[in-house]
């Protein structure tokens, strides 16, 4: 019994001595921070040429979807034949309601989009029957185009809304005959195996220089009747809507997109 006690005391003393030695040992202080320690030089971002404000040219890395000449980047959304809308001599094009929606031939996921649109100066009608069109992101989620200048309608259906989902933060519409500008930053959804969203699509919309959608989560397809549906999908086109309202049609110009 005495030997066991002696061994225990010896182990305790040796352990304490080791810990004391460890505690007393000194180590170098961390090296003093210098500015260069938090700087990295590679990779360098690609150099692009911004668009020219005076000429409304696109950035050098953009895909030009309409340059004022033709609709060669577009096709009929229904037949996949030629886009049947009217290209005007002033470098714009106008919805032709007889020919239905048009879509880009190319499909996209994450992107920055620039698009300009105008309702006619002599537009007539009210609520949704007044300069109605739309821009479907990935072919499924509609950013509403409508004459919302002194024209009330349901708030989640006016210009700048994600149709039937998210109203714009403000109404920044210009009066008929003047050009409106949408700058859009869109992030495509990520899906789970079961087809539900792991990460929903999100969109930021700047309308005439004013933020009207701020990293808005899109909860599903934008339905005219009923509620949003989640449909698993991959890359998709932009679709421009040929709405059936009786008012004079909307025109577009200067459309480009940058893949992100």
Secondary structure by P-SEA (a helix, b strand, c coil): caaaaaaaaaaaaaaaaaaaaaaabbbbcccccccccccccccccbbbbccccccccccccccccccccccccccccccccccccccccccbbbbcccccbbbbccccccbbbbbbbbccccccccccccbbbbbbcccccccccccccccccccccccccccccccccccccccccbbbbbbbbbbbbbbcccccccccccbbbbcccccccccccccccccccccbbbbbbcbbbbbbbbcccccbbbbbcbbbbbcc
